[in-house]
């Protein structure tokens, strides 16, 4: 509970700071988002007899606050990101676990100003707070790994606004250590798993 409160304070403080720093004529919208994510645990090579899931399909939901200023926009958000059914194996033994992340992305967007359809490109850092209900994995997770994300999307003005977009993110450091306990063995290999993700997302703002 303490961790979740701290994350909420981070998100609220970020939004408040941006609102105070932006010019008074900046246009703002609040919205919700959801989508699909294909997550990759990259840069880890298991030793012979060991294995770790490389790809997992999950989902994410969240809220965002978008500030438009001409062609340039800033869009902070708070997102819950689910990575399910990851498996670590050692011989015939296996352990299955999930990883949950609370994320604070800060998107910088450049959009093409058209009447109803505004294509855009985006990029920015994503601060992540990972956890797992499996204590043997939770203890191995990095405290606040950072991901860099880039993407493209379209802002559709239909009285309300739709934001379909595609994003790709890569971890700038490891997500977790590799030493997961699997039965009587410990997962071994070269490197530490880094979190990369491909995201299909739809936002709605008012």
CORBELSUL-V161306 format. One record per residue. RES is the residue in one letter. PHI is phi as a letter, one per 30 degrees, with the letter a starting at -180 (999 if undefined). Layout:
BEGIN
RES_PHI, RES_PHI
END
This chain:
BEGIN
X_999, X_d, X_d, X_d, X_d, X_d, X_d, X_e, X_d, X_e, X_d, X_d, X_d, X_d, X_d, X_d, X_d, X_d, X_d, X_d, X_d, X_d, X_e, X_d, X_d, X_d, X_d, X_b, X_b, X_c, X_a, X_c, X_b, X_a, X_l, X_c, X_b, X_c, X_c, X_b, X_c, X_c, X_i, X_b, X_c, X_d, X_d, X_e, X_j, X_b, X_a, X_b, X_e, X_c, X_b, X_b, X_c, X_b, X_b, X_b, X_b, X_a, X_b, X_b, X_b, X_c, X_c, X_c, X_b, X_h, X_d, X_c, X_b, X_b, X_b, X_d, X_a, X_b, X_b, X_c, X_b, X_c, X_c, X_c, X_h, X_d, X_b, X_c, X_b, X_b, X_i, X_c, X_c, X_b, X_b, X_c, X_a, X_c, X_b, X_c, X_b, X_c, X_c, X_b, X_d, X_b, X_d, X_c, X_c, X_b, X_b, X_c, X_d, X_b, X_e, X_b, X_b, X_b, X_d, X_a, X_c, X_b, X_a, X_l, X_d, X_b, X_d, X_b, X_b, X_d, X_a, X_b, X_d, X_d, X_d, X_d, X_c, X_e, X_d, X_c, X_d, X_d, X_d, X_b, X_d, X_c, X_c, X_c, X_b, X_b, X_a, X_b, X_a, X_b, X_c, X_c, X_c, X_b, X_j, X_c, X_c, X_c, X_b, X_d, X_a, X_b, X_b, X_b, X_b, X_b, X_d, X_c, X_a, X_d, X_d, X_a, X_d, X_c, X_d, X_d, X_d, X_b, X_i, X_c, X_c, X_b, X_e, X_b, X_l, X_c, X_i, X_b, X_d, X_c, X_c, X_c, X_b, X_c, X_b, X_c, X_b, X_b, X_c, X_b, X_b, X_b
END
